[in-house]
Structures are given as C-alpha cells and as structure tokens.
Amino acid sequence: MSDDLIFYTNPMSRGRIVRWMLEEVGQPYQTEVVFYGDAMKSSGYRAINPMGKVPALRHGNTSITETAAIIAHLADAFPEAGLAPPSGQRGAYYRWLFFGAGPLEAAVTNKQLDVKTTEQQQATIGYGSLEAVQETLKQAVSGGEYIAGEQFSAADVYVGGQIGFCMQFGILDRCTEFDDYVARLSSRPAHQRANEIDDALMPSET
C-alpha cells in the first residue's frame, strides 16, 4: 500500500480528532477541506464516503470512514508511532475504542437530540443512561495516566477528544476527573498543533 495520506475534513467536525491522531502519527498528509452542503453530498465526495460525512481518510487506494476506524487504522499502519499496545495486550485498548464508538457516541447524541428514555428502555439500549456512561468514564480516566494503561494510545485520542468536545458544549458534566484527563492530553504538542491547524481553517466571521 502506498503511504500517501489524504485527509477529508471540516474544522467544525469530528475531523478535529482525526487531525490530532495524524499529528501524533507524524507522517506527511494532505488535507482536503469539505464544506457542508452540496460539496459534502456531491457524487465526487460520496465516492470517498457514501454517507456524505466527514471525516474520511484515503490511504493509498483504501478509503476509511468512521472516526474510530480511521484512528485504529492509523495506529496499526504506522506502528513506529507507538499508539497501540502490542498485539495480545489490547484488551483495554479495544474496550475503550469501542466504548467511545458505541455507548458514548449514542448517549451524547441522544442528549443533543433531547431524547428521553424510560427506566425500562434503559435496560434494553446499549448505553443504559448518560449518567452510567459518565460514571464509567470517570472511573476509567482516574485509574491511571491514560485510559488503556500507563502508556498514551490512540484510545486516548478518540475518547479524550470526545470528552473534551462534550464538555466544551455542555453535553457531559464537568468534573475533576474529566478536567484533569483532558488537561493531560491537551498539553501534548501534537494536540496543540492540530488545534492550531484547524483553528486557522475555521471560516471567518462576517
């Protein structure tokens, strides 16, 4: 596979999390900003992502969509960056990647949409309740420096990026555990570079 990386994103999207991962990986990549509306739903972009959503990544001849999948792919494609635990030691790593893509994503989406669930419904949906998701995450990020162990990993990029975003917009409650965890991650040079790049791509206010 060619190592050519083309990153399709918008600075007002989950693409900011992928940008951070790309900066952690440290490989050269090309950015294609895709604007909301006609451009994102065009036939040309749907050839990359039929959903007409960002982010997406083109790695050689392979297109990868879904933020967690892109992050996991990059960790495996560039093992020299050390962003995934060794094979056979990935239990916690996989757990939190999929927790972020499953219960956390569903819970915060329903909160944004103001979807109310009854106690009976909470017994059947994967995330249970937003309160349960928050408590689970609090325990996870306070158990050590990083969510999957003592080493920073792609799971921190994905879950940490979501926690930071959700606190910024009041979707998750602020707490010491989340504040401390996000502060640790935000101090990473790659995180700071990624934010600077995306902030510069934000549309100017008129």
C-alpha positions as CSV (number, residue, x, y, z in Angstrom):
1,M,0.0,0.0,0.0
2,S,1.2,3.5,-0.8
3,D,1.7,5.6,2.3
4,D,0.1,8.6,0.6
5,L,-2.5,10.0,3.1
6,I,-5.3,12.3,2.1
7,F,-7.5,13.6,4.9
8,Y,-11.0,14.8,4.2
9,T,-12.4,17.0,6.9
10,N,-14.1,20.2,8.1
11,P,-12.7,22.1,11.1
12,M,-16.2,22.1,12.6
13,S,-16.5,18.3,12.8
14,R,-15.1,15.2,14.4
15,G,-12.3,15.6,11.9
16,R,-10.5,17.5,14.6
17,I,-10.0,14.3,16.5
18,V,-8.5,12.6,13.4
19,R,-6.3,15.6,12.8
20,W,-4.9,15.2,16.3
21,M,-4.2,11.5,15.5
22,L,-2.5,12.4,12.3
23,E,-0.2,14.8,14.1
24,E,0.6,12.1,16.7
25,V,1.5,9.7,13.9
26,G,3.9,12.2,12.4
27,Q,3.5,11.2,8.8
28,P,3.0,13.7,6.0
29,Y,-0.6,14.1,4.8
30,Q,-2.7,16.2,2.5
31,T,-5.8,18.0,3.8
32,E,-8.9,18.4,1.7
33,V,-11.5,20.6,3.4
34,V,-15.0,19.5,2.5
35,F,-17.7,22.2,3.1
36,Y,-21.1,21.3,4.4
37,G,-24.0,21.2,2.0
38,D,-23.6,20.5,-1.7
39,A,-19.9,19.7,-1.6
40,M,-20.2,17.1,1.1
41,K,-23.2,15.4,-0.6
42,S,-21.6,15.6,-4.1
43,S,-21.1,12.4,-6.2
44,G,-17.3,13.1,-6.1
45,Y,-17.1,13.1,-2.3
46,R,-19.6,10.2,-2.0
47,A,-17.1,8.1,-3.9
48,I,-14.9,8.6,-0.8
49,N,-17.7,8.3,1.8
50,P,-21.1,7.3,0.5
51,M,-22.6,8.7,3.7
52,G,-21.6,12.2,2.7
53,K,-20.0,12.9,6.0
54,V,-16.6,13.9,7.3
55,P,-14.0,12.8,8.4
56,A,-12.6,10.3,5.9
57,L,-9.1,9.2,5.1
58,R,-7.6,7.9,1.8
59,H,-4.6,5.8,2.5
60,G,-3.1,4.8,-0.9
61,N,-6.0,3.0,-2.6
62,T,-8.0,2.4,0.5
63,S,-10.8,4.7,1.9
64,I,-11.5,4.6,5.6
65,T,-14.5,6.3,7.2
66,E,-15.8,6.5,10.8
67,T,-13.6,8.3,13.2
68,A,-12.7,5.4,15.5
69,A,-11.9,3.2,12.4
70,I,-9.6,5.9,11.0
71,I,-7.8,6.2,14.3
72,A,-7.3,2.5,14.8
73,H,-6.2,2.1,11.2
74,L,-3.5,4.8,11.6
75,A,-2.2,3.2,14.8
76,D,-1.8,-0.1,13.0
77,A,-0.5,1.3,9.7
78,F,2.3,3.3,11.5
79,P,3.4,1.1,14.5
80,E,6.6,3.1,14.9
81,A,4.4,5.9,16.4
82,G,3.7,3.6,19.4
83,L,0.0,4.5,19.5
84,A,-1.4,0.9,20.0
85,P,-0.3,-1.6,22.6
86,P,1.5,-4.8,21.4
87,S,-0.7,-7.5,20.0
88,G,-2.1,-9.6,22.8
89,Q,-2.2,-6.7,25.2
90,R,-5.0,-4.8,23.6
91,G,-8.0,-5.7,25.8
92,A,-8.4,-2.3,27.5
93,Y,-7.4,-0.5,24.3
94,Y,-10.1,-2.2,22.2
95,R,-12.6,-1.8,25.1
96,W,-12.3,2.0,25.2
97,L,-12.2,2.5,21.4
98,F,-15.5,0.6,21.1
99,F,-16.9,2.2,24.2
100,G,-16.3,5.6,22.6
101,A,-17.8,4.5,19.3
102,G,-20.8,2.8,20.9
103,P,-22.2,3.8,24.3
104,L,-20.6,7.2,24.5
105,E,-21.5,8.3,21.0
106,A,-25.1,7.0,21.3
107,A,-25.6,8.6,24.8
108,V,-24.3,12.1,23.8
109,T,-26.2,12.0,20.5
110,N,-29.5,11.3,22.4
111,K,-28.6,14.1,24.8
112,Q,-28.1,16.6,22.0
113,L,-31.4,15.5,20.4
114,D,-33.2,15.7,23.8
115,V,-34.3,12.0,23.6
116,K,-35.8,10.9,26.8
117,T,-35.7,7.2,27.8
118,T,-37.7,5.4,30.5
119,E,-36.1,3.1,33.0
120,Q,-37.5,0.1,31.1
121,Q,-35.9,1.4,27.8
122,Q,-32.6,1.9,29.5
123,A,-32.5,-1.8,30.3
124,T,-32.6,-2.6,26.5
125,I,-30.3,0.1,25.0
126,G,-26.6,-0.4,24.9
127,Y,-25.5,2.6,26.8
128,G,-28.2,2.4,29.6
129,S,-28.2,6.0,30.6
130,L,-25.9,9.1,30.1
131,E,-25.3,9.0,33.9
132,A,-24.0,5.5,33.7
133,V,-21.7,6.4,30.8
134,Q,-20.3,9.4,32.6
135,E,-19.6,7.4,35.8
136,T,-17.9,4.7,33.8
137,L,-15.7,7.2,32.1
138,K,-14.9,9.0,35.3
139,Q,-13.6,5.7,36.8
140,A,-11.7,4.9,33.6
141,V,-9.8,8.2,33.3
142,S,-9.0,8.4,37.1
143,G,-7.5,4.9,37.3
144,G,-4.1,6.0,35.8
145,E,-2.5,8.5,33.5
146,Y,-4.2,7.1,30.4
147,I,-7.4,5.3,29.6
148,A,-5.9,2.0,28.5
149,G,-3.0,1.8,30.9
150,E,0.2,3.7,31.7
151,Q,1.0,4.5,28.0
152,F,-0.7,7.1,25.9
153,S,-2.5,5.4,23.0
154,A,-5.0,6.0,20.1
155,A,-7.8,5.2,22.6
156,D,-6.9,8.4,24.4
157,V,-7.1,10.4,21.2
158,Y,-10.5,9.1,20.4
159,V,-12.1,9.0,23.9
160,G,-10.3,12.1,25.1
161,G,-11.2,14.1,22.0
162,Q,-14.9,13.2,22.6
163,I,-14.8,14.1,26.3
164,G,-13.2,17.4,25.6
165,F,-15.7,18.2,22.9
166,C,-18.7,17.2,25.0
167,M,-17.6,19.2,28.0
168,Q,-17.0,22.3,25.8
169,F,-20.6,22.2,24.7
170,G,-22.1,21.1,28.0
171,I,-23.1,17.6,26.9
172,L,-21.1,15.9,29.6
173,D,-20.9,17.4,33.1
174,R,-17.7,18.9,34.1
175,C,-15.8,17.2,36.9
176,T,-12.3,17.0,38.3
177,E,-11.7,13.6,36.7
178,F,-12.5,14.8,33.2
179,D,-10.8,18.2,33.6
180,D,-7.5,16.6,34.8
181,Y,-7.6,14.0,32.0
182,V,-8.3,16.5,29.2
183,A,-5.6,18.8,30.6
184,R,-3.0,16.0,30.4
185,L,-4.0,15.3,26.8
186,S,-4.2,18.9,25.8
187,S,-0.6,19.5,26.8
188,R,0.7,17.2,24.1
189,P,2.4,19.0,21.3
190,A,0.5,17.1,18.6
191,H,-2.8,18.1,20.2
192,Q,-1.7,21.7,20.2
193,R,-0.5,21.6,16.6
194,A,-3.8,20.0,15.4
195,N,-5.9,22.7,17.1
196,E,-3.8,25.5,15.6
197,I,-4.2,24.0,12.1
198,D,-8.0,23.5,12.4
199,D,-8.5,26.9,14.1
200,A,-6.8,28.5,11.1
201,L,-9.2,26.7,8.8
202,M,-12.3,28.0,10.6
203,P,-14.5,30.3,8.5
204,S,-14.0,34.0,9.2
205,E,-16.9,35.7,10.9
206,T,-18.6,38.3,8.7
